[in-house]
Amino acid sequence: MNKLLLMTFLVMILNENIAQKIYSVNYESRADVKVFVVDYESRADLLVYKVKYESRAGNNDGRWFFVDYESRADKKIFFVDYESRCDLKIFFVDYESRAGWKNASKKHLLY
């Protein structure tokens, strides 16, 4: 019985950490990470691909699924207007294979 409970608990924890579910908040104070979208791929810390299905979201590898409810998100982000106010610079890519970190030192922001 204890093994079953332990396994169930571990599966729940691992399942939560597999998907990179993102919610865009309306107020900077509610965000875990402040994000700025750059104009050029070369200036980004992270290349992001927006997946269409939650099951396709990645594990902190740039494949994001935007959820409709804050409570379902792994991370809450706020899009800032100025690069100087951001924690993370992103660039949206058109192909899933292009997603990923360009500046691994910022990876901790989305764990």
N, C-alpha and C positions, 0 to 999 in steps of 0.2 A: 504493500500500500504506500509506504514512504517513497519507494522508488518511482512509483507511478506519479505521485505528486511532484517529486523533484523533476522528473522528465517533462511533465506538463508545464511546470514553471520555466524550465530552461527553453522549451520550445516557444513559449510566449515571449520571453526576453529576446531570443534570437530573431524571431519573426519581426519584432518591432524594429530591430536594428538593420534589417536587410533592405528595406525600402527607404528611399530618400524622398519623403513626403514633405512638401513645402506649402506653407500658407503665407500669403502676403497680407500683412497687417496694415491698418490705416494710420497708426500712430507709431512714431519712432520709439517711444518709451516701451512699447509692448513687444518689440522685436528682440530676437536672440542675436541676429546679425543684420548690420546695415549694408546694403548692396548698391553698387553703382554699375549701370550697364555702359560699357565702353563702346566706342565706335569701331575700334580695330581689334582684331583677334590678338595681335601682338602685345597689346596693352593689358590683357586680361590675366587674372590669377587663375580663373576657372572657366573652361569652355562648357557651356550648359546646353543640353538637348532636352527639350520638353517632350516627355513620353505621353502617349495617349491613354495608356492603361496603367493603373496602379501596380499591377503585377510586373510591369516592365521597368519600374523605377530601379535605380541602382543603389549601391552601397557606398555612398560618398565618392562617386566616380563621375559626377556631372550629369547623370540622367535623373531629372527631376520630374515628379508628378505633383501638380498643384491641386491640393484638396480644397473642398468647399467649406470646411469647418475647421476652425482653429484647433479644436480638441483632437482632431485626427492627424495633425501635423507632427513630424519629427522636429522640424525647425520652423520658426516664424521669422520672416524676413521683412525688411522695410526698404523700399527703393528710395534712395536719397537723390537729390537734384545735383549735388556737387561731389566730385570725386574726392575732394579733401575730407569729406565727412563720412566716408565709407570704411567698413572693415574689410570688404571683399569686392574686387572688381570682376565682373563676369561679362561674357560675350555669348550670345545665343547662336548656336550653330545649326545648320540645316540637316546634318547627318549624324546619326547616333554614334557612328564609329569615330567621330571627331571630338566627342565629349571627353573631358578629363582635366586633370590639374596641370597647370603650367607653372605654378608656384606652390610647391608642396609644403612650404613653411606655413601656409594658411589653412591647411587641411583640418587642423584641430577645430576651426570655427564651426564646422558642420558635423562634428561627432556628438 
